[in-house]
Amino acid sequence: MDASGIEAKEVVPASRKLGRSDAAALAKEARQVVVAKGKKVDRFEPGGKAPKAVVDAMLGPTGNLRAPTLRSGKNVIVGFNEEVFGELLG
């Protein structure tokens, strides 16, 4: 993010675990949720809801929100994929 000149408004330390309810709240507010797991990228349009499939995709094996998680406007990006970051963050 530094290379793109993007500055975080809020950084949550890894010691603060964000779980299912946090993921659901992010999904409800998002127009689009993009979840990247390696080269696999899933895109969801939750429409003001938090469908189980979206929330499940946002969580890691421990049940916590996967990192990194970014919110840019009405987009939520979970996980890292360079192409997705370039597309949505410029």
C-alpha positions in Angstrom: 0.0 0.0 0.0 2.9 2.3 0.6 4.0 2.0 -3.0 0.6 3.2 -4.1 0.5 6.1 -1.7 -2.5 4.6 0.2 -2.7 5.5 3.8 -4.8 3.4 6.4 -7.4 5.3 8.4 -7.5 2.5 11.0 -5.1 -0.4 11.7 -6.3 -3.2 13.9 -3.5 -5.1 15.6 -3.4 -8.9 15.1 -3.9 -9.3 18.9 -7.5 -8.1 18.5 -9.3 -11.0 16.9 -12.2 -10.1 14.6 -14.7 -12.9 14.2 -17.9 -13.9 12.5 -20.0 -10.9 13.7 -17.3 -8.5 12.6 -17.2 -10.1 9.2 -21.0 -10.0 8.9 -21.0 -6.3 9.8 -18.4 -5.5 7.1 -20.4 -7.6 4.5 -23.7 -5.8 5.3 -22.1 -2.4 4.6 -20.3 -3.5 1.4 -21.5 -3.2 -2.2 -18.9 -5.8 -3.1 -16.8 -8.2 -1.1 -13.8 -9.7 -2.9 -12.1 -12.6 -1.2 -8.6 -13.7 -2.4 -7.1 -17.0 -1.5 -3.9 -17.3 -3.4 -4.8 -17.1 -7.1 -8.5 -17.9 -6.5 -10.7 -14.8 -6.3 -14.3 -14.9 -5.3 -16.6 -11.8 -5.7 -19.8 -11.3 -3.8 -22.5 -8.6 -3.9 -24.2 -9.1 -0.5 -26.9 -6.4 -1.1 -27.1 -5.2 2.5 -27.2 -8.7 3.9 -24.5 -11.0 5.3 -25.1 -14.4 3.6 -23.4 -17.3 5.3 -21.4 -18.1 2.1 -19.9 -14.6 2.1 -19.1 -14.6 5.8 -17.6 -18.1 5.6 -15.3 -17.0 2.8 -14.1 -14.0 4.8 -13.0 -16.2 7.7 -9.9 -18.3 8.1 -9.6 -21.8 9.6 -9.5 -20.4 13.1 -12.8 -18.6 12.6 -11.2 -15.1 12.6 -11.4 -12.6 9.8 -8.6 -13.3 7.3 -5.8 -10.8 6.9 -5.3 -8.4 5.3 -8.8 -7.0 5.2 -9.3 -3.6 3.7 -12.4 -1.5 3.2 -12.2 1.1 0.4 -15.4 2.9 0.0 -18.1 0.3 -0.5 -15.6 -2.4 -1.4 -14.2 -4.9 1.1 -11.1 -6.9 0.1 -10.1 -9.9 2.2 -6.8 -11.7 1.6 -4.1 -10.6 -0.8 -4.1 -10.7 -4.6 -1.9 -8.2 -6.5 -4.3 -7.9 -9.4 -7.3 -7.3 -7.2 -5.4 -4.6 -5.2 -4.4 -2.9 -8.4 -7.9 -3.0 -9.8 -9.7 -1.8 -6.7 -7.1 0.5 -5.1 -5.4 1.8 -8.2 
